[in-house]
């Protein structure tokens, strides 16, 4: 872990979400393989895993901050992943209207994720200390908004996280993303509205798992930062997966504040 010097005077803690507070229930490539097989036949899991990484990085570069809309953005990732894994082009094209909604529903519900065992206890500890808490995530609104109007915070609410969070900033809605300075400065300005007095950058701590996005990014704007290294998976691998019973040590971070 980087940045483990004890800090004082923190008033705001911002968390990355995916692979920091929550993780997929199963490896992403496994969930994709399950969605592909009924319509495309069995595809090699390793090829899906590699193809997903290539597709994700390419679409992130071409369409930053979910340009073009969440569904179209992920639809392109899913299409490229299937083709890159060896899916028949005609079958892929014809099957996308079924595959894309199926995967979007999976990753729009609490059934697609699990909260790390120490996430709730850490948020409780920060709340007890009267700290403001926000989420800053490079993701789209599906993590927060269920397609049904009956439940607007399905994933983070169902996993027990929403009750501790004062505000959630998502790159798709903010039209910028980590590690851009704007992502952090706008969040702090927004959170200052909830504070007795404006927040100073030095009073704000960001915690996340990616070196550039969650450590160097906030440090460059003058925030404090802690890099969380979850044991058991590659923190810089978007296909990373951590089993629910492999709790990590985010709870220890309370001792640095």
Buried (B, 14 or more C-beta within 10 A) or exposed (E): EBBEEEBEEBBBBBBBBBBBBBBBBBBBBBBBBEBBEEBBEEBEBEBBBBBBBEBBEBBBEEBBBBEEEBBEBBBBBBBBBBBBBBBEEEBBEEBBEEBBBBBBBBBBBBEBBBBBBBBBEBBBBBBEEEBBBBBBBBBBBBBBBBEEEEEEBBBBBBBEBBEBBBBBBBBBBBEBBBBBBEBBBBBBEBBBEEBEEEBBBEBBBBBBBBBEBBBBBBBEBBBBBBBBEBEEBEBEEBBBBBEEEBBBEBBEBBEBB
